[in-house]
């Protein structure tokens, strides 16, 4: 997971704390909105995902909107711009593809309405 966080800080210019929070928010979103049978293997293949979700959930509370909008709002509250939200989201999913495989990630993405168009 350190490689992912390092990559995010380098590519997007956000600091480590914001990168960790954003990744945790994305994983929380996938867990909450995605098909459980597909999300569990994805998260199990990403050591450190649970810790990032716990940290992200402990500070942000519930966003006023759910779904992708709520996750995006939480990341912007953590200091990301809308462009950084999209860049971070794409990078996280690319990282997941390399770690757990394209098929696993594709199942999760296709199981969340509208996500494929965003990332």
C-alpha positions, 0 to 999 in steps of 0.5 A: 500500500505504501507504493500506492500512497507514494505514487499518489503523492508524486502524481497528484501533489497531495500530501500523504495524509490526504492520500491515505484518507482518499484511498480509505474513502474509496475502499469504503465506497466500494465496500458500501456500494459494490457487490459484496461477493466481488468486493471482499476478494478485492479488499482481501488482496490489498493488504492495508485496505482495512486500516485505511478504511478505519482511519478514513471513517473515523474522521469524516463522518457521513457525507450529506450525499451517498454514493459516488457524490458522497465519496467525492465530497468527503475527498474534497473535504480532505483537501482534494480538488475534483480533478485530484478526486478523479485522478486518485480514483483511477490510480487506486483502481489501476493499482487494484488491477495490478494486485488482484487482477482485471477480472476482480476489479471489473466485477466490482466496477460493473456492479456499481452503477455509473462508476465505469463512466467516472473511472 
